[in-house]
Amino acid sequence: MANGSSDRVSLPTSTTWTVQVTLVKGRNNVAIKAVDSVGNESSPEVVVIEGADRTFTDSVSGASVAIPFGAPTVEVESVNFDRIDLLIPPPRGANSTGKAFKITSIVDAFSLPVGITLPKPSGVSNLRCYTWNSVNNKWNKNSTKAEDDNRFAFDSNILGTYAIFEIIDFNPPNIGDLKIDGRLVSAGDSIKSTPVLTVNISDDYGVDLSSNLLSVDGGDSKSLNASQAQSIGSSLIGSYAFSEAEKLSLGYHTFKIMTADEVGNTSSCEATLFVVGDSIPGLIIFPNPYKLGAAGGIKFDGLTEDIKVHIYDIAGDLVWTGQNTPGSASLTWNSQNSGGNQVAPGVYLYVVTANSGGKASGKIAIIR
């Protein structure tokens, strides 16, 4: 009987037996009694087992591991603390401060996070703590839950190799030149439903190639394909090509680009773009919003067939009609009405129809 529950163990031929019971954190009352074949019961033999967290501390370095009760599948009797030479160089943007910590036990992975505390090296400032990720061959910055002048404290579900580095790079990567299908875009621009997105990412020291991600409308992150452009400093082009299976629906979608450098400084940018669909393949409309007086006007571009465009104001009244020169790839609206007068700032609706019967529609914002 353990904590109010019981298990019956039959012993037809043996008096040696094993039974597994579930213990809880704190006081556990375990009682054992026997019954003979005619029903005589022995007095219970009661054992009190205290379920508690266990903390192991290295007497030399002061590093410690606090294992919560119930985290390992077997009881951890000892934890090994070793100082090892830093055979793996620090991430770019950081300097070594000496040997790494290698912490092991008979259990290296835990169902609950264990608390790890590492001492800080003396005489060095601007420190961060990292864990070696042997799967991706990189140093991962630890999210510390406590830090003071003498220590780092953080949680982890595994034991492994840790290092403390001096940080010299405090600037996050720069994200620029967001392009769709090779064209620079800004918020509100129209794109097709299976775009190819590219973006320039640069950092003074080193971009983390595994941390370049794209999220659409807050959904799951997709990894950008990254091509390294140079090794002094770091700059790259990240890209993502949407497949037919990922086709974007008609309407507005928010694209978020996220990146990090090798020491863990992060940055992100967002752009909300309008997907016009594939009813008119290749059609893009830019710039949107359009600033009054800007050179070039509003372009209906990327055409592979002849189109006609109707522009309406928000009340539904026809403002302008135009069509491209047969065979040309673009049509420009200069933000004037059919009478040649400049339209007022505001939101306008466009309807594009193609000779093949395809149709696309959306909104254009005109600002001062």
N, C-alpha and C positions, 0 to 999 in steps of 0.2 A: 504494500500500500504506500503510495507516494502522493502527498498533497491532496488527499481526499479521493484519489482514484486507485484502482487496484488491478492487478494482473494475477491470473491463476496459472500456476506452473505444475504440470503433472510429472510425477517422478516414478514411473513403473519399475525401473531397474537401477536407477542411479540416485545418489544423494548429492551429486555435484551438478549445479545448474547455473545458468546465466539468464538474466532478464534485463531489458533496457527500459529505463524510466526517463521521463522528461522532467528536467529540473527548471526552476525559475530563478531569477535574480533575487537574492535575499535568502531567507530561511526556508529550507526544505526539510520536511519531516518524512522520513522513510521508515516504515515498519515491516517486519517480516515475522510471520507466524506459520506454524505447520499444523496439519490435521491428519490424524491417522485414519485407518480404514474403517473404524467404527465411530468416527466423528469426534474423538477427543482433540481439543485444540490446545496448542501451547500458548504461553503468554507471549505477546508480541515483543520482539527485539527491536527497539527503536534507535534509529541513528539520525542525527541532525546534520545536514550538509548545508554549508553556507555557500550560495552562489554569488560570486563577486567578480568585478573587473580585476584584471591583473596588469601591473605595470612592471616593465623590465627596464633597468637603467644601466648604461655602461659606466662603470666606475672611473674609466680613464677620461673619456670625452664629455660625459654628462648627457649624451644622447639617450633618448628613452622611447619606448613603445608602450602605449596603453591599449590593451586588448579588452574590448567590452565583453561581458559575460554572454555566451551564446554565439559569438562571432565565428570561432573555429569549429570544425566538425570533430576534432579531437583535442584533448587538453594540451596546451602549449606549456611545456616545462621550462623552456629556456629560449632566449633570443640571442643571436650572435651579432656582435657589433665589430666591424672591421674598418680600418682606414686604409684605402687603396690609392695607388697612384692614378692620377687623372690621365688615362690613356686616350680618352676621347676629348677632343678640343672643345672649349666652351662655344656656345652659339656666337655668331658674329654680333658685335655690339656689347660683348662682355669679356671680362678678364678673369683668369683663374685666381683663386685665393688659396690654393693648396690641395691637399688630398680630398678624395670623395669619401662618402660614407656608404658602406655596403652592409645592409641589414637583412638577415635571413633567420628562418626558424624551420621547424618541421612542417609548418603550414605557411605558405607564401601568399595565398589568396584567401580572403575572408568574406563572409556573407554580410557583415556589418563593417562600417569604416573603423579602422584603428587610428588612434591618435599618435602622431609621430612628432617628436620635439628634437631639434638639432641646435647645437650651440653655434653662435656666430663667431667668426674669426675676429680677433681684436685688432684695432688700428686701421680698419677698412670701413668705408662708408658706402652708401648706395648699393646695398646688397639685395639679391633676390635668391630664392631657393628653387631648385629644379630637380625633376626626376628623369632618369634616363629611360626613354621609350625604345626598347629593343626591337619592337615590331616596325616602327617607322624610322628607326635610327636617328633620333633627335632628342634634344632636351626639352621637356615640357615644363613650363612654369607652374609651380604649385600655387593653389589658391590658399593662402595662409588664413587661419582662423584667429591667430593671435601672434603678435610680434612685439618685441621690446628691444632694448639695446643689446641683450645677451642671447636671444634665441628666436627661432622660427618654430611655430606650431601649426600643423596642418593635418588633415584627415586623408586616409588612403585605404583602398580595399586590397592593396597588395604591398608586399615588402620588396625592396629592390635597392637600386643604387641612386644616391642623392648627392648633389653638389651645391655649394653656395658660391655664386659668382658676383664680382663687382660689375655693376652696370655702367656703361659709358654711352649707351644709346637710349635716349628718353623720348625720341620723336617717333610717332607712329608712321607707317607707310602712307604715301600719297596715292590717291586714286584719281585718275583723270582720263579724259578722252574716251568717254563711253560711246561706243559705236554699235549700230545695228546694221548688219549687212554692209559694213564698210563705211557707213555714213554717221557723222557725229549727230547725236540726238540730244534734246533737252526735254524737260518735263512737258507732257501733253502731245508730243509728236506721235504721228501714226506709224505703225509698223505692221508687218504681215504676221500671220499666226504661227509660223515656224521660223522665227528669226535666228540669225547667228549673231551672238553678242560678243563683243570684244572690249577690253578695258586695259589701260596702261596702269601698272602698279610699280612704284619705285620706293626705295628706302636708302638711307645713308649707308647702311651696313649690309643688311641681308633680309630679303623677304622670305618668309617661311612658305615653301612651295606647297605644303600640305594644308595650309590655312586659308586658301583663296576659295571663297564660297559664294554661291548665288542662291538667293531665296526669292520666290515669286509669291506675292500676296501672303507673306508670312508662313508659307509652307515649308516642307522639309528642305534642308540645304543640299545643293548640288555642287560637286567639286568642279572648279574651273580647270580646264587644261591650261597649263602654264609653260611657256617657252622662255628659258633664261636668256636674257639679252647680253648681260655682261657680268663679270665677276668682281670688279672693283666697284664698291657700292653694290647696288642690286636694282635691276629694273627688269620687268618682264611684261609680256602680253598675256593676259588671261582671256580665255574664250570658252563659250558654251554654245553648241548648236542644238536647237530644239528639234527633236525627231517628230515624225508624224504621230507617234503614240503620245507625245507631249504637246500636241497642238493646242495653242492658247485660244480661248473663246473670244468672241467679239466683245469689245468693250475695254474699259480701263484696267490695267494691271500694274502693280507696283513691283519694281525690280530692286532688290537690295544686294549690293556687293559688299562682302566682308573679307578682311584680310588681316594679317598680323606679321610682324617681323620676327626674327629668330629669338629675340629676348622676351617676346610676349606683348609688346605694344600693339594695340589694335586700332583699326579704323574702319569706317563703313561709309557708304553713300547710297542714296535712293533716287530713283526716277520713276515717275508714273507715266506710262505710255499708253496710247490707244491702239488696240488691235483692230484693224479694219476687216480682217477675215481674208479668205482666199477666193471670194467670189470674183475679185479682179486681181489676179496674181501679180505680185510685185509692187502694187500701189503703196506709196508712202506720201505723207502730207507733212510739210515742215516749212518754216518753224511754227510751232504751236505751243504757247501763245506767240502771237506776232505783235511786235512793237510798231506803232504807227510811224511811218517815215523810214523804216529800215529798208536798206537796199535789197532788191531781189524779189520782194513780194512773197506771197505764199505759194509754194510749189506743190503741184500734184505730179509726183515723179515716179520713176521706175516702171513706166508703162510698157506693156508688150502688145497692146492693142489700142484702138482709138476709143476715146471716152467723151462724155458730155458731163459738165458739172453744173449743178444748180445750188446757189447759195441763198439761204432764207434767214430772216431775222428771227428773234425768239418768239415773235407773234405769229410766225408762219408766212409772212409776206415775202414774195420773191424779190431778192436784192440784185442778183447778178447771174448770168448764164454764160458759160463759155465751153469751148471744145478745142481739143488739141489739133494742131496741124496734122493731117493724115500721115501716119508713120513716125511722128516724133514721139520721144519718150517722156515728155513733160508738158505741163500746162501751168501758167502762172496767173494768179488772181492778185491784182495790185491793190486790193482792199478798197476799191471804188465800186459804187453801184452802177447800174446800167446807164445812168445819165452822166457818168464821169465824175461824180462828186464823192469825196472821201466819206466813208461810212463812219459812224460814231463808234467809240470803244464799246465793247460788249461781247456777248457770246452769239455766234452765228452757227447755223446748221448747214452742213453740206450733204448733198446726195450726188453720188457719182454713178453713172450708168455706162456700161461698155457696149460696144456694137454686138458682142456675143450674148448680151442679156445679163451679164454679171452686174452686181449692184453693191455699193458700199456707202455707209453713211456715218456721220459723227459730228463732233462740235469743234469749232475753231474759236479761240479767245483772242480778241484784239485789245491791246492795252496801250496806254500812252507811254 
